[in-house]
Amino acid sequence: MSGPLAGLRVLDLGTRIAAPFCAGLLGEQGAEVIKIEQPGSGDFMREIGPFAKDPNGDDYSLFWAVEGRGRKSMTLDLRSVSGQKIFRRLAKTADVVVENFRPGTLEKWNIAPSDLASHLVCVRISMFGQDGPNSSRPGLDRVGIGYGGLMHLTGYPDRPPVRVGVTISDYLTGVFAAQAATAAIYKRDRGAGLASDTPDRREGAVIDAALYGGVLRILEWTLAGYDKLGVVRNREGNRLANSAPLDNYPTADGKHVCIVAGSDANFYRLCSAMGRDDLTNDPRFARLADRATHNNEINEIVAAWTASLASAEVERLCIIADVPVATAFTAADIFSDAHIAARDDLVTVNDPVIGALRQQAPYPRFVGSPSAIPAGAPRLGEHTSDVLGQLGLSETDIETLRTNGVI
């Protein structure tokens, strides 16, 4: 695959989302990604719905079809001595290893960073990190959202906390980890000043990415506010205590439009769009601080206006007035939107199981270098023989490994 990371090899030992997503991002920027899966079962993500039917009428995970794309799949039993030997040999050919087992697992399998070639960048993703009193505890996305402080802030103040609509701590951790991996590669290769054929003399890095850490990092002023002001930030719903009008407003066609008009300039423009220039002279709404004090009043006025119109008309009037606005899109809206189509934000991936499948394109883009369309998510073990052949194993060797359950 072409891209700024072309020539790099990434070994993806991850399951579920965070580690595979990290590896996948590197793959979409050009790296070759080889996914190591347990023989017979593979990544648990293959078992997560929703499901489409394959040509044989069997269930096929659309979750896997998206998050498994852009990589090769080889099976290898890392619990076996033979599998561990093969992995250490394969790791010598790689640049990055990404894993999300519980801390200590790779050590138990004799494939920890200290057992591998020193040039490797090893990304270690876990729930609570590689050290600390909680490091051995299990956890998944929702635990990360809760422990990282985001769950408490999501929802309405008079109702229980709610999760974000996607597995946000997994994805955030994957993004942060991928960025750290590219930084480590840059330091390794720039600092070494060595040719790529001398990997044994370059020094890699170990990246410790806790699943709650990405959530903790995006908490804005929440922790500083508690430290200096003693303020425990709480849920505010779709409105903000210090800015108005701002909300997801209902429309006559059953949708919601997101309008952000907290600044004085945007508020005056919104008043023009609503045909309510009189509101700019109302002392309750004259300045941002006044509108924050009378938050409910101004938001209800805007809500009454949007509720009288279809979402497209609200958008049209706001756009004419240069007010920040967007309808809360569904998947159907995304598929039919002209702007998304013009920017090629959706791509058609050729999935090896169910064929053409439209999904989100690689992101972000490099101007002047169109992103390559990712290969479809591989069948379990689809590339095992090819990868092992590159290591010099014969067909007889490979068949013996298969007979012994190592692959």
HELIX and SHEET records of a PDB file:
HELIX    1   1 ALA A   18  GLU A   28  1                                  11    
HELIX    2   2 PHE A   44  GLU A   47  5                                   4    
HELIX    3   3 LEU A   62  GLU A   67  1                                   6    
HELIX    4   4 VAL A   81  ALA A   91  1                                  11    
HELIX    5   5 THR A  105  LYS A  108  1                                   4    
HELIX    6   6 PRO A  113  ASP A  115  5                                   3    
HELIX    7   7 ASP A  141  TYR A  147  1                                   7    
HELIX    8   8 MET A  151  LEU A  153  5                                   3    
HELIX    9   9 ILE A  168  ALA A  192  1                                  25    
HELIX   10  10 PRO A  199  ARG A  201  5                                   3    
HELIX   11  11 LEU A  211  ARG A  217  1                                   7    
HELIX   12  12 THR A  222  LEU A  229  1                                   8    
HELIX   13  13 ASP A  264  MET A  274  1                                  11    
HELIX   14  14 ASP A  277  ASN A  281  5                                   5    
HELIX   15  15 LEU A  288  THR A  293  1                                   6    
HELIX   16  16 ASN A  295  ALA A  307  1                                  13    
HELIX   17  17 SER A  311  ILE A  320  1                                  10    
HELIX   18  18 ALA A  331  SER A  336  1                                   6    
HELIX   19  19 ALA A  338  ALA A  342  1                                   5    
HELIX   20  20 THR A  384  GLN A  390  1                                   7    
HELIX   21  21 GLU A  395  THR A  403  1                                   9    
SHEET    1   A 6 LYS A  72  THR A  75  0                                        
SHEET    2   A 6 GLU A  32  GLU A  37  1                                        
SHEET    3   A 6 ARG A   9  ASP A  12  1                                        
SHEET    4   A 6 VAL A  96  GLU A  99  1                                        
SHEET    5   A 6 VAL A 121  SER A 126  1                                        
SHEET    6   A 6 ALA A 205  ALA A 210  1                                        
SHEET    1   B 2 PHE A  51  LYS A  53  0                                        
SHEET    2   B 2 ASP A  59  SER A  61 -1                                        
SHEET    1   C 3 LEU A 246  PRO A 250  0                                        
SHEET    2   C 3 HIS A 256  VAL A 260 -1                                        
SHEET    3   C 3 VAL A 325  THR A 327 -1                                        
SHEET    1   D 2 LEU A 346  ASP A 351  0                                        
SHEET    2   D 2 GLY A 355  GLN A 360 -1                                        
END                                                                             
